[in-house]
Amino acid sequence: MKSRHLNITLTRKAESKFGRIIVLTGARQTGKTTLARRVFNGYKYLSIEDPITRSDFVNLTASQWETLYERAILDEVQKEPELIESIKSVYDQYDKPRYILLGSSQILLLDKVKESLAGRCSIYEVYPLTIPEMVTSGWDDKVNPSFFQHFISNGTLPQLPASYALMEGHAQGIRTFGYYLNFGGYPAIIDSSLTDDERREWLNNYIRTYLERDIRDLVNLKDLEPFVRIQKTSSILTGTPINYSQLAREAGIASNTAQRFLRYLEISNQAFLLKPWFRNNLKRLAKSPKLHYIDPGIQRAILRKQGLLGGNEFESAIVAEVYKQLKYIPLNGDLYHLRTTDGREVDLLIEMEDGYIAIEIKMADRITKSDARHILQLDEILDKPLLQAFVLSNDLAIKQLAPKILALPAALFLS
């Protein structure tokens, strides 16, 4: 069992004045139930997924909830949205009850939560394991911040040797990064006793379950085949700007349907759209978002792909890991990509209050200054200063390519 970033956050929140209702949402099998039962081990666990007992919970009065279930975990609560009204009633009438609501279909859960529990709850998203979580050896381990998380939180760079190979722990970092690229971060398959074939089988079964349960939770699709085509096509296109008309043509569906299906992938925490940055009116900047799958193991399993990643897949895996790691830092930072119409591109732009952090991603084993050409003079485009830029790759060398531009191994940056 791996430790999680949210352990300490939830433990502190559990007994606070504002921790009476906590909502954990995220994709299926990201570890929400395990996390909740570990942190809130004195709470009664109620599965709302069972249709036989579900109606019993719905019929309880606020007084009965307070008496029978003063502290409870309600799993898969989106299966019975009426229960959220019951929890609201208990909250408003009694001071002591505390509840943890778990749900894997974000729109069904959060729409009702925002409508009924506004100002009454704290919401946290649970993602597949980050690389710092993967290297923990047990639940009680501290999750150490990655190089990226440390930098984004403190704004300082440590003294670094000329190569990652000279740093303590580099072998584990490279090994964990390689595992992540191949199998992603779902907790169920990181068990070292599993074979690679068993991991792939689990991922394939996950995709089937996702289609049969999560998508049917989100929307009543009589025919899943058009959605499956979008799922496969979007998996191929991960890490690229999205053209809805082109996507629709390749999947054989209407453009508005393609856009709606991509929204389902976002809602169910399978993918996200990285916004384009286009505030400079003097430059011609592309305005299409980039699609990124949140987990490379799922993305590859959809395509039944093994072996080496493509360049866009490598980029997408790194952007997704940065996206996850940033979510666990109590710091606001908006994410963008930047692309000019003449071909200049920055894979990831993180907007901070006082400036930007730029990240260029290369799958190459050797990096030179030319790999930073899109970042050079980036200040001429941006509306705030460039604080720091990184070129991430498979090159183990650590190089200062230019002022404020540092080349780092991706494995070091994310570990």
C-alpha positions in Angstrom: 0.0 0.0 0.0 1.3 3.4 -0.9 1.1 6.6 1.1 -0.9 9.5 -0.4 -0.4 13.3 -0.6 -3.9 13.8 0.9 -3.2 11.8 4.1 -2.1 14.7 6.1 -4.5 17.2 4.6 -7.5 15.0 5.3 -6.3 14.0 8.8 -6.1 17.7 9.7 -9.4 18.5 8.1 -11.2 15.6 9.8 -11.6 17.2 13.2 -11.7 20.8 12.1 -14.7 23.1 12.2 -14.9 23.0 8.4 -14.5 19.2 8.0 -18.0 18.0 8.9 -18.7 17.0 5.3 -15.8 16.0 3.0 -16.3 15.0 -0.6 -13.7 12.8 -2.4 -14.2 12.5 -6.1 -12.1 11.1 -8.9 -11.9 8.3 -11.4 -12.8 4.8 -10.4 -10.1 2.8 -8.7 -7.9 5.8 -7.8 -8.0 4.7 -4.1 -10.8 6.9 -2.8 -12.3 4.2 -0.6 -9.0 3.0 0.7 -7.9 6.5 1.5 -11.2 7.3 3.3 -11.3 4.1 5.3 -7.7 4.6 6.4 -7.9 8.2 7.4 -11.5 8.0 8.8 -11.1 4.6 10.4 -13.7 5.3 13.2 -16.4 6.0 10.6 -19.1 3.5 9.6 -18.7 2.4 5.9 -21.9 2.5 3.8 -21.9 1.3 0.2 -24.6 3.1 -1.7 -23.9 0.9 -4.8 -26.0 -2.0 -3.4 -29.5 -1.4 -4.8 -31.1 -3.5 -2.1 -29.8 -1.4 0.9 -29.8 1.9 -1.0 -33.5 2.5 -0.4 -33.1 1.9 3.3 -30.6 4.8 3.6 -32.8 7.1 1.5 -35.8 6.5 3.9 -33.8 7.5 7.0 -34.9 10.7 8.7 -32.3 13.3 9.9 -32.8 12.2 13.4 -32.2 8.5 12.4 -29.0 9.5 10.6 -27.8 11.4 13.7 -28.6 8.4 15.9 -27.4 5.5 13.7 -24.7 7.0 11.6 -23.2 10.0 13.4 -20.0 9.5 11.5 -20.1 7.6 8.2 -18.5 7.1 4.8 -21.0 7.0 2.0 -19.4 5.3 -1.0 -20.7 5.8 -4.6 -23.1 8.4 -3.3 -23.8 9.6 -6.9 -25.9 6.4 -7.3 -28.5 8.0 -5.0 -28.3 11.8 -5.2 -31.3 12.2 -2.8 -28.9 11.2 0.0 -27.1 14.5 -0.4 -30.3 16.2 0.7 -30.4 13.9 3.7 -26.8 14.8 4.7 -27.6 18.5 4.2 -30.6 18.1 6.6 -28.4 16.4 9.2 -25.7 19.0 8.9 -28.2 21.8 9.4 -30.0 20.3 12.4 -27.1 18.7 14.4 -23.6 19.8 15.3 -21.8 16.5 15.8 -22.4 14.4 12.7 -19.6 14.1 10.1 -19.7 12.5 6.7 -17.3 11.5 3.9 -19.0 11.3 0.5 -17.2 9.3 -2.2 -18.1 9.4 -5.9 -16.6 8.4 -9.2 -18.9 10.1 -11.6 -18.0 13.7 -11.1 -20.9 15.5 -12.8 -23.6 13.6 -11.0 -21.9 14.1 -7.7 -20.6 17.6 -7.9 -23.6 19.2 -9.5 -25.7 18.0 -6.6 -23.0 18.9 -4.1 -22.6 22.4 -5.4 -26.4 22.9 -5.4 -27.1 21.5 -1.9 -23.9 21.6 0.1 -22.5 24.9 -0.9 -20.6 26.3 2.0 -21.0 23.1 4.0 -18.4 20.8 2.5 -14.7 20.5 1.4 -14.1 18.9 -2.0 -10.9 16.9 -2.9 -10.0 15.1 -6.1 -8.2 11.8 -5.9 -6.0 11.0 -8.9 -3.9 7.9 -9.8 -0.7 7.8 -7.8 1.9 10.4 -8.5 5.6 9.4 -8.8 6.4 10.6 -5.3 3.6 8.5 -4.0 4.8 5.5 -6.0 8.2 5.4 -4.2 6.7 5.2 -0.7 6.9 1.8 0.9 3.9 2.0 3.2 0.9 3.9 4.3 2.7 5.7 7.1 5.6 6.9 5.0 5.9 10.6 4.4 5.4 11.6 0.7 8.4 13.7 -0.1 7.8 16.5 -2.6 9.2 16.1 -6.1 11.9 18.4 -7.5 9.0 20.2 -9.3 6.8 20.5 -6.3 9.7 21.8 -4.2 10.6 24.4 -6.8 7.0 25.5 -7.4 6.4 25.9 -3.6 9.7 27.7 -2.8 10.9 29.2 -6.1 14.5 28.1 -5.5 16.7 25.7 -7.3 19.1 23.4 -5.4 22.8 22.9 -6.2 22.9 20.2 -8.8 25.7 17.9 -10.1 26.4 17.6 -13.8 24.4 14.4 -14.2 21.4 12.8 -12.5 23.5 9.6 -12.4 25.6 11.3 -9.7 22.6 11.9 -7.4 21.5 9.5 -4.7 18.3 7.7 -5.5 18.7 8.2 -9.3 18.3 4.5 -10.1 14.9 4.3 -8.2 13.8 7.5 -9.8 14.6 6.3 -13.3 13.0 2.9 -12.6 9.8 4.5 -11.2 9.5 6.9 -14.1 9.9 4.0 -16.6 7.1 2.1 -14.8 4.8 5.2 -14.9 5.3 5.7 -18.6 4.3 2.1 -19.3 1.6 1.4 -16.7 0.5 4.7 -15.2 -0.3 5.2 -11.6 -3.4 3.2 -10.6 -2.8 1.8 -7.1 -4.2 -1.7 -7.8 -1.3 -2.7 -10.2 1.7 -1.2 -8.6 2.1 -4.4 -6.5 5.5 -5.8 -7.3 4.1 -9.4 -7.2 2.2 -8.8 -10.4 3.5 -9.6 -13.9 3.4 -7.0 -16.7 0.7 -9.2 -18.4 -1.4 -9.1 -15.3 -1.1 -5.3 -15.2 -2.2 -5.0 -18.8 -5.1 -7.4 -18.2 -6.2 -5.2 -15.2 -6.0 -2.1 -17.4 -8.0 -3.7 -20.2 -10.7 -4.7 -17.7 -10.7 -1.2 -16.2 -11.5 0.2 -19.6 -14.4 -2.2 -20.1 -15.8 -1.4 -16.6 -15.4 2.4 -17.3 -17.5 2.0 -20.5 -20.1 -0.2 -19.0 -20.6 1.7 -15.7 -19.1 5.2 -15.6 -20.3 6.2 -19.1 -23.7 4.8 -18.4 -23.8 6.7 -15.1 -23.0 9.9 -17.0 -25.4 9.5 -19.9 -27.8 6.9 -21.2 -26.0 5.9 -24.4 -27.9 3.1 -26.2 -24.9 2.5 -28.4 -21.4 2.7 -26.9 -19.6 2.2 -30.2 -19.4 5.9 -31.3 -18.0 6.8 -27.9 -15.5 3.9 -28.1 -14.3 5.3 -31.5 -13.8 8.8 -29.9 -12.0 7.1 -27.0 -9.6 5.4 -29.3 -9.1 8.3 -31.6 -8.5 10.7 -28.8 -6.0 8.2 -27.3 -4.0 8.4 -30.5 -4.2 12.2 -30.4 -3.1 12.7 -26.8 -0.7 15.5 -26.5 -1.9 17.3 -29.7 -4.1 20.3 -30.3 -7.7 19.3 -30.7 -9.6 20.0 -33.9 -13.2 18.9 -33.2 -14.1 18.6 -36.9 -11.1 16.5 -37.7 -11.7 14.3 -34.6 -15.3 13.8 -35.6 -14.4 12.8 -39.2 -11.9 10.3 -38.0 -14.4 8.8 -35.5 -17.3 9.0 -38.0 -19.6 11.1 -35.9 -20.9 14.7 -35.8 -18.6 17.5 -34.6 -20.9 18.4 -31.7 -21.1 14.8 -30.6 -17.3 14.6 -30.6 -17.1 17.6 -28.4 -19.7 16.2 -26.1 -17.9 12.9 -25.8 -14.6 14.6 -25.0 -16.5 16.4 -22.2 -17.5 13.0 -20.9 -13.8 12.0 -20.8 -13.1 15.1 -18.8 -16.0 14.7 -16.4 -15.0 11.1 -15.6 -11.4 12.2 -14.9 -9.9 10.2 -17.8 -8.5 13.3 -19.7 -8.2 17.0 -19.5 -8.0 19.9 -22.0 -5.0 22.1 -21.6 -6.0 25.7 -22.4 -4.2 27.7 -25.0 -2.5 31.0 -23.9 -3.3 33.8 -26.3 -3.3 37.1 -24.4 -0.8 38.9 -26.7 -2.9 40.7 -29.3 0.2 41.5 -31.3 1.1 37.9 -32.0 -0.9 35.3 -33.9 -1.5 32.6 -31.4 -3.3 29.3 -31.8 -6.5 29.0 -29.8 -7.1 25.3 -29.8 -6.8 23.3 -26.5 -4.5 20.3 -26.2 -5.9 17.0 -25.1 -4.0 15.0 -22.5 -4.9 11.7 -20.9 -4.4 11.7 -17.2 -2.9 8.2 -17.0 -0.5 6.8 -19.6 -1.3 3.3 -18.6 -5.0 3.8 -19.5 -4.1 5.7 -22.7 -1.8 2.8 -23.9 -4.3 0.2 -22.9 -7.1 1.7 -25.0 -4.8 1.3 -28.0 -3.5 -2.1 -26.8 -0.1 -0.6 -27.2 3.2 -1.9 -25.8 6.8 -0.9 -26.4 8.2 2.6 -26.9 6.0 5.7 -26.5 5.6 8.2 -29.3 6.7 11.8 -28.8 3.2 13.1 -28.1 2.5 10.3 -25.7 5.8 11.1 -23.8 4.8 14.8 -23.6 1.3 13.9 -22.5 2.5 11.6 -19.7 4.8 14.3 -18.3 2.1 17.1 -18.6 -0.4 14.8 -16.8 2.1 14.1 -14.0 2.8 17.8 -13.5 -1.0 18.4 -13.6 -1.5 15.8 -10.8 1.4 17.0 -8.7 0.3 20.6 -8.9 -3.2 19.7 -7.6 -1.7 18.5 -4.3 0.1 21.8 -3.6 -1.9 24.5 -1.8 -0.9 27.0 -4.5 -2.8 28.4 -7.4 -1.2 28.0 -10.7 -3.0 28.0 -14.0 -1.8 25.7 -16.8 -1.6 26.5 -20.5 0.2 25.6 -23.7 1.4 28.3 -26.1 1.6 27.9 -29.9 2.2 30.6 -32.5 0.8 30.2 -36.0 4.4 30.2 -37.4 5.2 27.0 -35.4 6.7 28.3 -32.1 5.4 26.2 -29.3 5.8 25.8 -25.5 4.4 22.5 -24.2 3.4 23.7 -20.8 3.1 27.2 -19.3 2.4 27.6 -15.6 1.1 31.0 -14.6 2.1 32.1 -11.1 1.1 35.4 -9.5 4.4 37.1 -10.4 5.3 35.4 -13.6 5.5 32.1 -15.6 7.3 28.8 -15.5 7.8 27.3 -19.0 8.3 23.6 -19.7 9.5 22.1 -23.0 9.4 18.3 -23.3 11.6 16.3 -25.6 11.9 12.5 -25.7 15.5 12.7 -26.8 18.4 11.1 -25.0 20.7 14.1 -25.7 19.7 17.7 -25.3 21.4 20.8 -26.8 20.7 24.5 -26.7 18.7 24.3 -29.9 16.0 22.3 -28.0 15.3 25.5 -26.0 14.8 27.6 -29.1 11.1 28.0 -28.5 11.7 29.3 -25.0 14.4 31.8 -25.9 13.0 35.4 -26.0 9.7 34.1 -24.6 9.5 37.3 -22.5 8.7 39.1 -25.8 5.3 37.3 -26.0 4.3 36.9 -22.3 2.5 39.6 -20.3 4.5 38.7 -17.1 8.1 37.8 -16.6 9.5 34.3 -17.3 10.6 33.2 -13.9 12.2 29.9 -15.0 12.2 27.4 -17.9 12.9 23.7 -18.0 13.7 21.4 -20.9 12.7 17.9 -19.8 14.0 14.8 -21.6 15.6 11.4 -21.2 19.1 12.9 -21.1 20.6 12.3 -17.7 22.9 15.4 -18.1 21.9 18.5 -16.2 22.7 21.6 -18.3 22.2 25.3 -18.0 21.2 26.1 -21.6 20.7 29.8 -21.2 19.9 32.2 -18.3 16.8 30.9 -16.6 16.7 27.8 -18.9 17.7 24.5 -17.3 17.8 21.1 -19.0 16.8 18.3 -16.6 16.0 14.6 -16.9 12.2 14.2 -16.7 12.7 11.4 -14.1 14.6 13.8 -11.8 12.1 16.7 -12.2 9.1 14.5 -11.3 10.7 12.5 -8.5 
